[in-house]
Amino acid sequence: MGSCGTWAWPELLVVLGSAWLWVGSAQPTPPGPTHPPGPQLRFRLAGYPRKHNEGRVEVFYNDEWGTICDDDFTLGNAHVLCRQLGFVAATGWAHSAKYGKGVGRIWLDNVNCVGNEKSIRDCKHRGWGNSDCSHEEDAGVVCKDERIPGFKDSNVIEVRGHLEEVRLRPVVSGGRRQLPVTEGIVEVRYKDSWAQICDQGWDSHNSRVVCGMMGFPAEKKVNRNFYRLFTERQQLNYRLHSVSCTGTEVHLSMCSFEFYRGNSSAACSSGMPAVVSCVPGPLFASGSAHKKKQRQQQQQQGQPRIRLKGGARVGEGRVEVLRSSEWGTICDDRWNLQSASVVCRELGFGSAKEALTGARMGQGTGPIHLNEVQCRGTEKSLWNCPFRNITQEDCKHTEDAAVRCNIPYMGYENLVRTMGGCRLRGGTFAPWLAQPWALPHPCREQGPSLSSRPSPAASDLLLHAPLVQETAYIEDRPLHMLYCAAEENCLASSARLANWPYGHRRLLRFSSQIHNRGRADFRPKAGRHSWVWHECHRHYHSMDIFTHYDILTPNGTKVAEGHKASFCLEDTECDEDVAKRYECANFGEQGITVGCWDLYRHDIDCQWIDITDVKPGNYILQVVINPNFEVAESDFTNNAMKCNCKYDGHRIWVHSCHIGDALSEEANKRFEQYPGQLNNQIS
């Protein structure tokens, strides 16, 4: 590995927009369409490297720039877009973000044009803002380098250069070796070289934007005198000046700026290169003193009231807020980059790369707390932004809002799991998500997301807690009916010493309804050829242990346990408009489709905990799905459910069942004090 001063820089690059080509309609206004005209559309080409007649297509709709997804994209689409950009026709198109990934909204998806339409508005598509794509699927076009005769538009701005990438170049020797890089000279990539920005007129608003792009929540003052002495001995290449940001922009290309023309050696005669110093968030802080200060601030503030869930990587996820001691989601109505950036900065990240709608990070559970959040971008917390309280008819969890935040480069891609440890791939690292009561020891310090390889789209299983509470009961089952259960280790170890077939075992039975609220189907890790046949029950096991059932004392000591093998993972029922894909009949494929759930009824074998040896007292019933992390999920912290139990030797009360991370810390502390209600009694 080379010195950090060289190898870290490419990773610090942040893809921006460009000095964009803004254009409007390609021809005089045609007769109005039969449908309402809607908001004015504008178009531009962006990306790098590119020529003036090619690039990523961006659309200005509803006062916000966004991209077009490449799903079902055709040359006919490109023809329509090129004409709206002022060219006579298209010669090709590009998929998979060939010209770089955009930011913000993805306005159009599954666009289907014949090719002779006057506007992209006249083509078939999924609807404005309705997309299941990421910016890795941004579409681009290559237009014929011939302009439409007489094409004129007041929105055209001459392209004076490209502004595609930005970096912080550290000049202090220690800063070159340390990650993350928090301070340095701001440089922009201009054509094939790096150039500086003149700091005349540079202020804290500009620094805030740059720091946000680099993955940092805030900026701080910098020693300009030191840098002035350093740069006086350097040969500089100024290209930008008069940069003016408001501080709410998510990338530098949204600010106003000017390019130098001609010989840049004489530029910025009374200034110096722009320098910024950024404040890292708690997760990325380095140095014991800085980390101690961050911890003290967190202790003073108490439990955070906002979090991200369901993301495959750090800095992304479904936005959840804590209200009335219960975590809930945010409806995506009017959700935008400004509100998303407030969330990102509040959590210790930079500005937002994307404000995602339509439950792109999976559907949450429980309440939807907020709707129509409208931040300006300057707020310290999402709770300082105007919002509307939710009503029952406003939103569903299919409209849960999510974010992708800018994070600093930390070199995560180079870390892999060693034997007995936890895995870290692709930037996934979430120590603040750890729930020690639900995780095996090796991963407690690092967080559950490390335990399985992350995926941009993964399943997310969670248990329907109320059903456990509603169906729990005790059964004294004769031993002569438990031979198969004993073979599959579904009884306590003391059962081996029983006087078979006489006597009985006391079982706590309940139903389990397991939902997949992720973005990919849950499939067993092993293929059908590896499934294990169990002769007694006459079925295959696709996973040896799919769920753990435990009875714990209030201090966490396990006093009884059970487990359930996945002899049949299938779609028992599904949400409306979701088709079943998996069923166990005739050795069929096993799995749980997104939007479906698998039901293990209380009256089937091994759907219990053997509590024969449990003494009367107060306990916790805990159910953990996918306990060994055999299958990748976007979020493991919601895989455990807890209930309060009171057992008097004859009756059992099961109450306060909830997903492990659904309540506030304070509510969890009160968990044992709730008296509960009578659930069942043995006659």
Buried (B, 14 or more C-beta within 10 A) or exposed (E): EEEBBEEBBEBBEBBBBBBBBBBBBBEEEEEEEEEEEEEEBBBBBBBBEBEEBBBBBBBBBBEBBBBBBBBEBBBBBBBBBBBBBBBBBBBEBBBEBBBBBBBBBBBBBBBEBEBEBBBBBBBEBBEBBBBBBBBEBBBBBBBBEEBBEEBEBEBBEEBEBBBBBBBBBBBEEEBBEBBBBBBBBBBBBBEEEBBBBBBBEBEBBBBBBBBBBBBBBBBBEBEEEEBBEBBEEEEBBBBBBBBEBBBBBBBBBBBEBBBBEEEBEEBBEEBBBBBBBBBBBBBBBEEEEEEEEBEEEBEEEEEBBBBBBBBBBBBBBBBBBBBEEBBBBBBBBBBBBBBBBBBBBBBBBBBBBBBBBBBBBBBBBBBBBBBBBBBBBBBEBBBEBEBBEBEEEBBEBEBBBBBBBBBBBBBBEEBEBEEEEBBBBBBBBBBBBBBEBBBEEBBBEBBBBBBBBBBBBBBBBBBBBEBBBBBBBBBEBEBEEBEBBBEBBBBBEEBEEBEEEEEBBBBBBBBBBBBBBBBBBBBBEBEEEEBEEBEEBEBBBBBBBBBBBBBBEEEEEEBBBBBBBBBBBBBBEBBEEEEEBBBBEEEEBBBBBBBBBBBBEBEBBBBBBBBBEBEEEEBBBBBBBBBBBBBBBBBBBBBBBBBBBBBEEEBBBBBBBBBBBBBBEEBBEEBEEEEBEEBBEEE
